[in-house]
Amino acid sequence: MNIAGLQKHSLIDYPGKVACVVFFAGCNFRCPYCHNADLARGMVVDPMDLEAFWRFLEKRRGFLDGVVVSGGEPTLQKELPDFCRKILEMGFSVKLDTNGSRPDVLTKLLSDGVLDFIAMDIKTDPERYVSMGLFPNGDPACIYESIECIQRSGIAGEFRTTCVAPFVTEETFPAMLTCIAGADRYVLQPFVNRNVLDPEWVERHARGLSSEEMARLAEMASGYVGEVIVLSRFG
């Protein structure tokens, strides 16, 4: 289990906390607009062994509040429960960023009590994940199961969507809202065409939604979730 990258300080990745962000390489999704393209391909961008990371955390006691575990898709890491548990034992909160494709891992992490916050991406209508090429050979049932797992967990969390067509449109958005109905917090973030996984596809087919379009989506979402946050930049 090698860390593929580390952001040593962040004020925006963990709501209400000062955190570092740990990145793991590898992802089972193929979102063409993904902004962590190297990590999605499984490339280790800035390697760090675990002992070096634990030394880093030890020195940040009293400065950092939490650790964001991100990727890639971190739930692909077999040692993730133990990794999160040690972070907690050192006195830091743990936030997990996930695409929701592995509800069995989420269930394990939650039953072990090693998570304090979960952020899950909602890419489009889950029924379209496979047909639109986001989740090759996947099963949308996994997405629904992860949503339910988070909703009933009782811990803090949010769902979030990168507002990029053709994945997020007036046609797909109602189904997206229905599947997260009752969520405490929903974050809409803009698409940034930078370091994407498939630049050619994005150039031909993708379009970031305008601020006006995102505002309309937020208005639609207000009847389904507790709090809607519209970011002016990707965070």
C-alpha positions, -999 to +999 in steps of 0.1 A: +000+000+000+019+030-013+006+065-013+005+080-048+004+116-037+000+139-007-014+174-004+000+185+029-026+212+037-061+219+026-089+242+039-115+231+013-114+193+010-128+184+045-158+207+055-150+226+087-115+211+091-079+217+082-067+185+066-042+168+044-053+148+014-039+114+007-042+100-029-042+064-040-037+054-076-061+032-096-098+036-104-125+013-117-143+042-134-134+057-167-149+092-165-134+110-196-135+144-177-117+131-146-093+158-134-070+132-117-062+115-149-028+101-139-042+086-107-072+071-126-047+054-149-029+039-119+001+061-121+019+069-089+024+107-092+044+115-060+051+083-042+053+081-004+058+050+017+036+045+047+063+050+073+071+084+058+034+093+059+031+083+096+061+104+104+045+133+085+012+129+105+031+127+138+047+161+131+013+176+122-004+169+155-021+200+167-020+216+133-041+193+111-076+182+122-082+154+097-071+133+067-089+130+034-085+096+018-089+101-019-078+088-053-083+073-078-107+052-060-094+044-024-118+016-017-097-006-042-070-006-015-072-039+005-055-024+036-078+007+037-096-003+070-063-006+089-050+025+073-080+045+084-080+030+118-044+041+125-052+076+114-080+077+139-057+062+166-033+091+160-061+116+168-071+127+134-106+126+118-110+106+085-129+116+054-133+092+025-138+103-011-154+075-031-172+068-064-196+045-045-187+014-066-178-008-037-206-009-011-191-039+006-160-019+015-181+010+027-201-013+049-169-027+063-154+007+070-186+019+087-190-012+108-154-008+119-161+028+129-131+042+111-148+070+091-160+104+103-172+118+069-180+103+035-182+122+002-196+102-027-197+113-063-230+111-083-218+112-119-251+110-137-283+089-135-269+056-120-289+037-147-266+053-173-232+047-157-225+016-178-241+027-211-223+060-209-189+043-203-183+055-168-184+022-150-172-005-175-187-039-167-202-025-135-236-028-119-256+003-111-270-016-081-237-010-064-242+028-067-277+026-051-264+003-024-236+027-015-260+057-014-283+037+010-253+027+031-242+063+035-277+076+042-284+051+070-249+054+085-256+083+107-222+099+101-216+132+083-214+131+046-222+147+013-230+138-023-214+158-051-216+162-088-194+177-114-217+196-137-206+185-172-229+176-201-238+151-215-236+134-181-255+161-162-285+174-181-321+183-176-328+147-187-305+130-162-308+153-132-343+143-119-332+107-116-299+118-099-320+138-073-344+110-067-316+085-057-301+109-031-334+123-018-332+131+019-294+137+019-281+164+042-258+180+018-253+181-020-224+199-037-225+210-073-191+217-087-181+232-121-162+212-147-126+223-154-111+211-186-076+205-173-055+173-172-086+152-181-085+115-187-097+117-224-090+151-238-101+142-273-135+129-262-140+159-239-131+183-267-157+167-290-185+159-267-183+175-232-195+209-221-193+224-187-226+238-175-228+276-171-233+293-137-269+300-147-275+263-155-259+253-122-281+277-103-312+261-120-300+227-109-295+239-073-330+252-073-343+218-085-322+201-058-335+222-030-367+201-028-348+169-024-318+176+000-312+196+031-284+219+019-273+226-017-238+242-022-228+255-056-190+259-060-176+286-082-145+265-087-136+228-085-128+218-050 
